[in-house]
Amino acid sequence: MLTAEDQDVRGALTRAIADQGFAPSSAQLAAPLGTTVEAVDASLSRLADAHALLLHPGTTRPWVVHPFALAPGSCWVECRDRGYWANCVYCAFGIAAALNRDAVVTTRYGGESEPVRYEVRCNTVMSDDVFHLSTPVARWWDNVIFACSSFQPFRREADVDAWCARHCLPKGAVMTIPALWRFAGDWYGNYLQTPWRKRTAERTRELFLRHGLTDAFWAID
């Protein structure tokens, strides 16, 4: 069970990453929160157990603090004054939405050879491309790095079918890039606000419903 203090650590961590482009140490987090390194480390462990972030195995060092990746991901999010890694376009759009800034997202179709760029301008993304999510929601945290890597952009849905066959991966949900932008903004848009609070399962279902995401792919165990 996450305490308010645990979630305050998560909020402070996310805002620090947004400000400097990398994760602060536990000591750097502890000082402004008026707590100890030991308490921060305990909070980080509980946050990881609650799937509120991902730590490097056997440590309390942050690896992924969604929407930010803290190691090179498949996407680069370039804003006016700083750039960030993201593990998929969903998270990349989430970074732009949370920062409330224009951005350019650079990635590759299907994680293969052809590069593609998406421009976030005035809270809008214009594109005829589609986005495919292979791993269903209930399985995301079985291996969240794999799940994110299975989320890829394509020119058209027929390309998704060919990609799934080529890599022996299941076809999941497909949405347009503009729809993904709206969804990512709704999901991540408040992640830098104070206080940060983990979304409940009920709130998650309400968010999915707002975006018409109601089939079995989006079911939460």
C-alpha positions as CSV (number, residue, x, y, z in Angstrom):
1,M,0.0,0.0,0.0
2,L,1.5,3.3,-1.1
3,T,1.6,6.1,1.5
4,A,1.2,9.8,0.6
5,E,4.9,10.1,1.4
6,D,5.7,7.4,-1.2
7,Q,3.8,9.2,-3.8
8,D,5.4,12.5,-2.9
9,V,8.8,10.8,-3.6
10,R,7.4,9.7,-7.0
11,G,6.2,13.2,-7.8
12,A,9.5,14.8,-6.8
13,L,11.5,12.2,-8.8
14,T,9.4,12.8,-11.9
15,R,9.7,16.6,-11.7
16,A,13.5,16.3,-11.2
17,I,13.9,14.2,-14.3
18,A,11.8,16.7,-16.3
19,D,14.1,19.5,-15.0
20,Q,17.5,17.9,-15.5
21,G,17.0,15.0,-17.9
22,F,18.2,12.3,-15.5
23,A,17.3,10.9,-12.1
24,P,18.6,12.5,-8.9
25,S,20.2,10.3,-6.2
26,S,18.2,9.3,-3.2
27,A,20.2,11.8,-1.1
28,Q,19.3,14.6,-3.6
29,L,15.6,13.6,-3.3
30,A,15.7,13.3,0.5
31,A,16.9,16.8,1.3
32,P,14.1,18.9,-0.2
33,L,11.5,16.4,1.0
34,G,12.8,16.7,4.6
35,T,13.3,13.0,5.0
36,T,16.2,10.5,5.0
37,V,17.9,8.5,2.3
38,E,16.7,5.3,3.9
39,A,13.1,6.5,3.8
40,V,13.4,7.5,0.1
41,D,14.9,4.1,-0.7
42,A,12.1,2.4,1.1
43,S,9.5,4.5,-0.8
44,L,11.2,3.7,-4.1
45,S,11.0,0.0,-3.3
46,R,7.3,0.2,-2.5
47,L,6.7,2.3,-5.6
48,A,8.3,-0.4,-7.7
49,D,6.2,-3.1,-6.0
50,A,3.1,-1.1,-6.9
51,H,4.2,-0.7,-10.5
52,A,4.5,3.0,-10.2
53,L,8.1,2.9,-11.5
54,L,10.8,0.4,-12.5
55,L,14.1,0.0,-10.6
56,H,17.3,-1.6,-11.7
57,P,17.2,-5.2,-10.4
58,G,18.5,-5.5,-6.8
59,T,18.8,-1.7,-6.3
60,T,16.8,1.4,-5.6
61,R,18.2,3.1,-8.7
62,P,15.4,4.2,-11.1
63,W,15.4,2.7,-14.5
64,V,12.0,3.8,-15.9
65,V,9.9,6.5,-14.4
66,H,7.0,6.8,-16.8
67,P,6.8,8.5,-19.1
68,F,10.6,9.0,-18.9
69,A,13.1,6.3,-19.7
70,L,16.5,6.6,-17.9
71,A,18.4,4.5,-20.4
72,P,18.3,4.9,-24.2
73,G,14.9,4.0,-25.4
74,S,13.4,3.6,-28.9
75,C,12.3,7.3,-29.0
76,W,14.0,10.6,-28.6
77,V,11.9,13.5,-27.5
78,E,13.4,16.8,-28.4
79,C,12.0,20.0,-26.8
80,R,13.2,23.5,-27.0
81,D,15.8,23.3,-24.2
82,R,16.3,19.6,-23.5
83,G,15.8,16.1,-24.8
84,Y,14.5,12.9,-23.2
85,W,14.5,9.2,-23.9
86,A,11.2,7.3,-24.0
87,N,10.6,3.6,-24.5
88,C,7.7,4.0,-27.0
89,V,5.7,6.7,-28.8
90,Y,3.0,6.5,-26.2
91,C,5.5,7.5,-23.5
92,A,7.2,10.0,-25.8
93,F,3.8,11.8,-26.4
94,G,3.3,11.6,-22.6
95,I,6.5,13.5,-22.0
96,A,5.5,16.3,-24.4
97,A,2.0,16.4,-22.8
98,A,3.3,16.4,-19.2
99,L,5.8,19.2,-20.1
100,N,3.1,21.1,-22.0
101,R,5.7,21.9,-24.7
102,D,6.1,21.5,-28.4
103,A,8.4,18.6,-29.2
104,V,9.7,16.4,-32.0
105,V,9.6,12.7,-31.5
106,T,12.1,10.6,-33.5
107,T,11.7,6.8,-33.7
108,R,11.5,4.0,-36.4
109,Y,8.5,2.3,-38.0
110,G,8.1,-1.0,-36.3
111,G,11.4,-0.6,-34.5
112,E,13.0,-1.5,-37.8
113,S,15.1,0.5,-40.3
114,E,12.9,3.4,-41.5
115,P,13.0,6.5,-39.3
116,V,9.9,8.6,-38.6
117,R,9.4,11.9,-36.8
118,Y,6.2,13.2,-35.2
119,E,5.9,16.9,-34.4
120,V,3.8,18.0,-31.4
121,R,2.7,21.6,-32.2
122,C,0.2,23.6,-30.2
123,N,-1.1,20.5,-28.4
124,T,-1.7,18.7,-31.7
125,V,-0.1,15.9,-33.7
126,M,-1.0,15.7,-37.4
127,S,-0.3,12.3,-39.0
128,D,-2.0,9.6,-41.0
129,D,0.1,6.9,-39.3
130,V,-1.2,4.3,-36.9
131,F,0.1,3.0,-33.6
132,H,0.0,-0.7,-32.6
133,L,0.1,-2.0,-29.0
134,S,0.9,-5.7,-29.1
135,T,0.9,-6.6,-25.4
136,P,-2.5,-6.3,-23.6
137,V,-2.9,-4.0,-20.6
138,A,-3.1,-6.8,-18.0
139,R,0.3,-8.1,-19.1
140,W,2.2,-4.8,-19.3
141,W,3.9,-5.1,-16.0
142,D,4.9,-8.8,-16.5
143,N,7.8,-7.2,-18.3
144,V,7.2,-3.5,-18.9
145,I,10.3,-3.0,-21.0
146,F,9.2,-5.7,-23.4
147,A,5.6,-4.3,-23.4
148,C,6.8,-0.9,-24.4
149,S,9.1,-2.3,-27.1
150,S,6.1,-4.1,-28.6
151,F,4.3,-0.7,-29.0
152,Q,5.3,0.6,-32.4
153,P,4.2,3.1,-35.1
154,F,3.3,2.1,-38.7
155,R,2.2,3.8,-41.9
156,R,-1.0,1.7,-42.2
157,E,-2.7,-1.2,-40.4
158,A,-1.7,-3.7,-43.2
159,D,1.9,-3.0,-42.1
160,V,0.9,-4.1,-38.6
161,D,-0.3,-7.4,-39.9
162,A,2.9,-8.1,-41.8
163,W,5.0,-7.0,-38.9
164,C,3.2,-9.3,-36.4
165,A,3.6,-12.3,-38.8
166,R,7.3,-11.4,-39.5
167,H,8.1,-11.3,-35.7
168,C,5.6,-13.9,-34.4
169,L,4.0,-11.3,-32.2
170,P,0.3,-11.1,-31.5
171,K,-1.8,-8.3,-33.0
172,G,-3.3,-6.2,-30.3
173,A,-4.9,-2.7,-30.4
174,V,-4.4,-0.2,-33.2
175,M,-5.2,3.5,-33.0
176,T,-4.4,6.5,-35.1
177,I,-1.4,8.7,-34.1
178,P,-3.7,11.6,-33.3
179,A,-5.8,9.3,-31.1
180,L,-2.7,8.1,-29.4
181,W,-1.7,11.7,-28.7
182,R,-5.0,12.5,-27.0
183,F,-4.8,9.3,-25.0
184,A,-1.2,9.8,-23.9
185,G,-2.1,13.4,-22.9
186,D,-5.0,12.3,-20.8
187,W,-2.9,9.6,-19.2
188,Y,0.3,11.5,-18.5
189,G,-0.7,15.2,-18.7
190,N,-0.8,15.7,-15.0
191,Y,2.3,13.7,-14.1
192,L,4.4,16.8,-13.2
193,Q,1.7,18.3,-11.0
194,T,1.8,18.5,-7.2
195,P,0.8,16.2,-5.6
196,W,1.4,13.2,-7.8
197,R,-1.0,10.4,-7.0
198,K,-1.2,6.9,-8.6
199,R,-4.3,6.4,-10.6
200,T,-6.7,3.9,-9.2
201,A,-8.0,0.9,-11.2
202,E,-11.4,2.6,-11.3
203,R,-10.0,5.9,-12.6
204,T,-8.0,3.9,-15.2
205,R,-11.2,2.2,-16.5
206,E,-12.9,5.6,-16.7
207,L,-10.0,7.0,-18.7
208,F,-10.1,4.0,-21.1
209,L,-13.8,4.5,-21.5
210,R,-13.4,8.2,-22.4
211,H,-11.2,7.2,-25.3
212,G,-13.5,4.3,-26.4
213,L,-11.0,1.7,-25.3
214,T,-13.5,-0.9,-24.1
215,D,-12.6,-4.3,-25.7
216,A,-10.8,-7.2,-23.9
217,F,-7.3,-5.8,-24.8
218,W,-7.9,-3.0,-22.3
219,A,-9.2,-5.1,-19.4
220,I,-7.5,-4.8,-16.1
221,D,-7.2,-7.9,-13.9
